[in-house]
Amino acid sequence: MGCLVALFALFSPRLALVGLWLFGDLLSRSFDSWTVPFLGFFLLPWTTLAYAVMWSSHDRVHGFEWFIVGVAFLADIGAYDRVRSARGRRR
C-alpha cells in the first residue's frame, strides 16, 4: 500500500489522500475528526499527507518527523506562491 500511495503522491497529493481514505483507515487514525483532513485536502494537501504518513510510524509525530511535515508545509506554500506569481505575469 505504501508504494502505491507514494506513486499517487507523485502525481497529486490529493489523489493519494483519496486513496488513503478509500482503501485504508490511516486518515481516521491520525486525525481525531474528519474536518482536519477535509480542510487539508483543499488547503494543505502535502502537509496533510505528510502528517498522516509520519503519524503512522509511531502513532504520533515527533522529532525528525516534524521536519518532514514542515518541508511539506513549505511545498504547499510554494505551490500557492507559484500560482500567485503566474497570475501576476499574465496581467
N, C-alpha and C positions, 0 to 999 in steps of 0.2 A: 504494500500500500504506500509506503514511504517514497519509493521511486516514482510511482505514478503521480503522487502529489507534487513531487519536485518537477516532473515533466510538465504538468499543468501549470505550475507556478512560473515556468519559463515563458509560457505563452501569456498567461494572465493570472495574477494573484486571485482575482475574483473567481476565475474558473476553478482554481484549487480550493478556495473556500466553499464553493458549491459542492465540489467533490467530497470534501470532508464532511459537510453537512448531510449529504445524501447517503454516503456509504460508511459512515462511522459516527462515533459519539465523542470525538475529541473536542469539538467546539462546546458541546454541552458540559463536558467535564472541566474544561479550562475556564469557562466563564459561568458566573452564578445565574445570570438571566439571559434572555435572548436579545435584549436591547443592545448590549455592547457589541456582539458580533454583527448584528443587523446594521448598526451605525458604522461599524468598522468596515463592512462590506462596501459602503458607499463613500466613506470619507478617508479611511486609512487602511486600505486592503493589505499592503505589505506588512504593516505593523500588527494588524490583527492576525495574519497568518504566522508571522514570526513568533508572536506571543504564544499562540496555541501550540506550535511545534516545540518551542522551548519549554513550555509548561509540561509537555508530555514526558519529558525525560525524568523528572523527579517529583511530579505533582506540585511543582512551584517553580518560579523563575527566580534565580539568584546568581550572584557572581557574574561571570563572563557572559551568561545568557542575557543579562540586561544590556550588555554591549551590542549583541546581535539585534535585540529589539530596537535599540537606539539607531543602529545603522538602517534598519527597515523604516523607521520613522523618518530618517533623513532622505531615504529613497522616495517616500510618499511626498514629502515637502518639495523635493527636487522635481518630481513629476508635475506638481502644481505650478512651480516656477517656470518650467519649460512651456507649459500651456499658456501661462500669462505672457511670457516673452514672445511666443509665436503670435499671439493675438496682437501684441504691440507692434510687431513688424508688419502686419497686414494693413495697419492704418496709415 
